[in-house]
Amino acid sequence: MNGHGRLEIRTRRYGSELSVTIADTGAGIAPRDLPHVFEPFFTTKPTGTGLGLAVVQGIVKEHGGRIHVESHPGHGTRVTLSLPIAV
């Protein structure tokens, strides 16, 4: 967001799942890049490794959860993690 904009974090419980949503009002992700954000070593940044979301996806899946990314260029990105609640 280059020091500007809004970052929002929300949590909700849906039955036996916890949902965590992180949303920002940044530049968003280009439509051509969105299908690749979970691929290891995919990055659009000159200094990035491209491992961040690939690692997060692996951790979430190991815990029986899901991760979903939606983005609208010029309006921001929303990442939702859904994890089962341990009983």
VODOTOR-773523 format. One record per residue: residue number from 1; residue in three letters; z, x, y of N, C-alpha, C in turn. Coordinates in Angstrom, 2 decimals, always signed. Example, Ala and Ser with C-alpha at 12.3 -4.5 7.8 and 13.67 -1.06 7.14 Angstrom:
BEGIN
> 1; ALA; +7.80; +13.19; -5.69; +7.80; +12.30; -4.50; +7.80; +13.20; -3.30 .
> 2; SER; +7.08; +12.85; -2.25; +7.14; +13.67; -1.06; +7.87; +12.90; +0.03 .
END
This chain:
BEGIN
> 1; MET; +0.00; +0.83; -1.20; +0.00; +0.00; +0.00; +0.00; +0.87; +1.25 .
> 2; ASN; +0.00; +2.18; +1.08; -0.06; +3.11; +2.22; +1.02; +2.86; +3.26 .
> 3; GLY; +2.23; +2.53; +2.81; +3.34; +2.34; +3.73; +3.37; +1.00; +4.43 .
> 4; HIS; +2.43; +0.13; +4.12; +2.37; -1.20; +4.74; +2.28; -2.25; +3.64 .
> 5; GLY; +2.60; -3.45; +3.97; +2.45; -4.53; +3.01; +3.77; -5.00; +2.45 .
> 6; ARG; +3.65; -5.75; +1.37; +4.82; -6.37; +0.76; +4.84; -6.11; -0.73 .
> 7; LEU; +6.01; -5.77; -1.25; +6.22; -5.60; -2.67; +7.24; -6.64; -3.10 .
> 8; GLU; +6.91; -7.37; -4.15; +7.78; -8.45; -4.61; +8.03; -8.30; -6.11 .
> 9; ILE; +9.29; -8.43; -6.50; +9.67; -8.37; -7.92; +10.40; -9.66; -8.25 .
> 10; ARG; +9.93; -10.33; -9.29; +10.54; -11.59; -9.71; +10.84; -11.55; -11.20 .
> 11; THR; +11.92; -12.18; -11.57; +12.24; -12.33; -12.99; +12.41; -13.81; -13.30 .
> 12; ARG; +12.04; -14.16; -14.52; +12.20; -15.54; -14.98; +12.43; -15.54; -16.47 .
> 13; ARG; +13.10; -16.55; -16.92; +13.28; -16.74; -18.35; +12.42; -17.92; -18.77 .
> 14; TYR; +11.62; -17.71; -19.81; +10.80; -18.76; -20.41; +11.19; -18.86; -21.87 .
> 15; GLY; +12.08; -19.77; -22.17; +12.53; -19.92; -23.55; +13.18; -18.64; -24.04 .
> 16; SER; +12.57; -18.01; -25.04; +13.14; -16.79; -25.61; +12.50; -15.52; -25.05 .
> 17; GLU; +11.83; -15.65; -23.88; +11.19; -14.50; -23.25; +11.70; -14.29; -21.83 .
> 18; LEU; +11.73; -13.03; -21.43; +12.00; -12.67; -20.04; +10.69; -12.20; -19.44 .
> 19; SER; +10.37; -12.71; -18.28; +9.15; -12.34; -17.58; +9.53; -11.60; -16.30 .
> 20; VAL; +8.93; -10.43; -16.09; +9.13; -9.66; -14.87; +7.77; -9.51; -14.22 .
> 21; THR; +7.66; -9.95; -12.97; +6.41; -9.86; -12.24; +6.60; -8.95; -11.04 .
> 22; ILE; +5.70; -7.98; -10.91; +5.69; -7.07; -9.77; +4.37; -7.31; -9.05 .
> 23; ALA; +4.45; -7.69; -7.78; +3.23; -8.00; -7.02; +3.26; -7.25; -5.70 .
> 24; ASP; +2.08; -6.83; -5.25; +1.99; -6.17; -3.95; +0.81; -6.74; -3.16 .
> 25; THR; +0.79; -6.40; -1.90; -0.29; -6.86; -1.01; -1.18; -5.67; -0.64 .
> 26; GLY; -1.33; -4.73; -1.57; -2.13; -3.54; -1.34; -3.62; -3.81; -1.44 .
> 27; ALA; -4.36; -2.75; -1.62; -5.83; -2.82; -1.64; -6.38; -3.53; -2.86 .
> 28; GLY; -5.60; -3.60; -3.93; -6.09; -4.23; -5.15; -6.87; -3.24; -6.00 .
> 29; ILE; -7.31; -3.71; -7.15; -8.07; -2.90; -8.10; -9.49; -3.43; -8.15 .
> 30; ALA; -10.45; -2.55; -8.09; -11.86; -2.96; -8.14; -12.14; -3.66; -9.46 .
> 31; PRO; -12.94; -4.72; -9.43; -13.26; -5.46; -10.67; -13.81; -4.56; -11.77 .
> 32; ARG; -14.59; -3.54; -11.42; -15.16; -2.65; -12.44; -14.08; -1.78; -13.10 .
> 33; ASP; -12.96; -1.55; -12.39; -11.89; -0.71; -12.92; -10.84; -1.50; -13.70 .
> 34; LEU; -10.68; -2.77; -13.40; -9.61; -3.57; -14.00; -9.61; -3.55; -15.53 .
> 35; PRO; -10.76; -3.63; -16.22; -10.72; -3.60; -17.69; -10.25; -2.27; -18.27 .
> 36; HIS; -10.17; -1.24; -17.45; -9.84; +0.10; -17.95; -8.42; +0.57; -17.61 .
> 37; VAL; -7.64; -0.23; -16.90; -6.35; +0.25; -16.39; -5.36; +0.68; -17.47 .
> 38; PHE; -5.52; +0.19; -18.70; -4.60; +0.56; -19.78; -5.15; +1.70; -20.65 .
> 39; GLU; -6.33; +2.20; -20.34; -6.92; +3.30; -21.10; -6.26; +4.62; -20.70 .
> 40; PRO; -5.83; +5.41; -21.69; -5.24; +6.71; -21.36; -6.24; +7.58; -20.59 .
> 41; PHE; -5.75; +8.24; -19.58; -6.49; +9.17; -18.74; -7.47; +8.52; -17.78 .
> 42; PHE; -7.48; +7.19; -17.70; -8.32; +6.53; -16.70; -7.56; +6.52; -15.38 .
> 43; THR; -8.16; +7.05; -14.35; -7.56; +7.04; -13.02; -8.64; +7.03; -11.96 .
> 44; THR; -8.30; +6.46; -10.83; -9.20; +6.50; -9.67; -8.63; +7.38; -8.57 .
> 45; LYS; -7.49; +8.00; -8.87; -6.80; +8.84; -7.87; -7.09; +10.31; -8.14 .
> 46; PRO; -7.24; +11.09; -7.09; -7.56; +12.51; -7.29; -6.45; +13.32; -7.96 .
> 47; THR; -5.20; +12.88; -7.86; -4.10; +13.64; -8.45; -3.44; +12.90; -9.61 .
> 48; GLY; -3.95; +11.77; -10.01; -3.33; +11.00; -11.08; -3.70; +11.51; -12.46 .
> 49; THR; -2.84; +11.21; -13.44; -3.13; +11.59; -14.83; -3.74; +10.43; -15.60 .
> 50; GLY; -3.56; +9.21; -15.11; -4.09; +8.05; -15.81; -3.27; +7.66; -17.03 .
> 51; LEU; -2.02; +8.10; -17.09; -1.19; +7.78; -18.25; -0.16; +6.69; -17.98 .
> 52; GLY; +0.12; +6.38; -16.73; +1.19; +5.45; -16.39; +1.12; +4.11; -17.10 .
> 53; LEU; +0.07; +3.35; -16.87; -0.01; +2.02; -17.47; -0.25; +2.08; -18.97 .
> 54; ALA; -0.91; +3.13; -19.46; -1.09; +3.28; -20.91; +0.27; +3.45; -21.59 .
> 55; VAL; +1.15; +4.25; -21.00; +2.49; +4.46; -21.55; +3.30; +3.17; -21.46 .
> 56; VAL; +3.25; +2.50; -20.32; +3.99; +1.24; -20.15; +3.53; +0.22; -21.18 .
> 57; GLN; +2.22; +0.09; -21.38; +1.71; -0.86; -22.35; +2.24; -0.54; -23.76 .
> 58; GLY; +2.27; +0.74; -24.12; +2.79; +1.13; -25.43; +4.25; +0.76; -25.61 .
> 59; ILE; +5.05; +1.00; -24.59; +6.48; +0.67; -24.65; +6.68; -0.84; -24.76 .
> 60; VAL; +5.95; -1.58; -23.96; +6.08; -3.05; -23.98; +5.69; -3.59; -25.35 .
> 61; LYS; +4.59; -3.11; -25.91; +4.15; -3.57; -27.24; +5.17; -3.21; -28.32 .
> 62; GLU; +5.76; -2.01; -28.22; +6.77; -1.59; -29.20; +7.97; -2.53; -29.22 .
> 63; HIS; +8.22; -3.18; -28.11; +9.35; -4.11; -28.01; +8.91; -5.56; -28.21 .
> 64; GLY; +7.70; -5.76; -28.70; +7.21; -7.10; -29.00; +6.78; -7.89; -27.79 .
> 65; GLY; +6.46; -7.21; -26.71; +6.09; -7.89; -25.47; +4.61; -7.79; -25.14 .
> 66; ARG; +4.31; -8.29; -23.97; +2.94; -8.29; -23.46; +2.95; -7.84; -22.01 .
> 67; ILE; +1.81; -7.31; -21.55; +1.65; -6.94; -20.15; +0.29; -7.45; -19.69 .
> 68; HIS; +0.29; -7.99; -18.51; -0.95; -8.57; -17.96; -1.10; -8.11; -16.51 .
> 69; VAL; -2.32; -7.73; -16.13; -2.61; -7.31; -14.77; -3.70; -8.19; -14.20 .
> 70; GLU; -3.46; -8.68; -12.99; -4.52; -9.38; -12.25; -4.56; -8.79; -10.86 .
> 71; SER; -5.76; -8.70; -10.31; -5.89; -8.07; -9.02; -7.05; -8.70; -8.25 .
> 72; HIS; -6.88; -8.73; -6.95; -7.90; -9.27; -6.05; -8.10; -8.24; -4.94 .
> 73; PRO; -9.23; -7.54; -4.97; -9.47; -6.52; -3.95; -9.25; -7.05; -2.54 .
> 74; GLY; -8.51; -6.27; -1.77; -8.18; -6.66; -0.41; -6.96; -7.55; -0.29 .
> 75; HIS; -6.43; -8.01; -1.43; -5.28; -8.92; -1.40; -4.10; -8.46; -2.23 .
> 76; GLY; -4.31; -7.54; -3.16; -3.19; -7.02; -3.93; -3.32; -7.17; -5.43 .
> 77; THR; -2.25; -6.76; -6.10; -2.21; -6.72; -7.56; -0.91; -7.33; -8.05 .
> 78; ARG; -0.98; -7.98; -9.21; +0.19; -8.58; -9.84; +0.23; -8.12; -11.30 .
> 79; VAL; +1.36; -7.54; -11.69; +1.58; -7.10; -13.07; +2.73; -7.92; -13.64 .
> 80; THR; +2.50; -8.54; -14.79; +3.53; -9.34; -15.42; +3.86; -8.77; -16.79 .
> 81; LEU; +5.13; -8.49; -17.00; +5.64; -8.02; -18.29; +6.39; -9.19; -18.92 .
> 82; SER; +6.11; -9.49; -20.16; +6.83; -10.53; -20.89; +7.46; -9.87; -22.11 .
> 83; LEU; +8.77; -10.00; -22.23; +9.51; -9.36; -23.31; +10.41; -10.37; -24.00 .
> 84; PRO; +10.53; -10.29; -25.34; +11.46; -11.19; -26.02; +12.89; -10.85; -25.66 .
> 85; ILE; +13.70; -11.87; -25.55; +15.12; -11.69; -25.25; +15.85; -11.43; -26.57 .
> 86; ALA; +16.58; -10.33; -26.62; +17.35; -10.00; -27.82; +18.55; -10.92; -27.91 .
> 87; VAL; +18.83; -11.39; -29.10; +20.00; -12.26; -29.29; +21.00; -11.62; -30.22 .
END
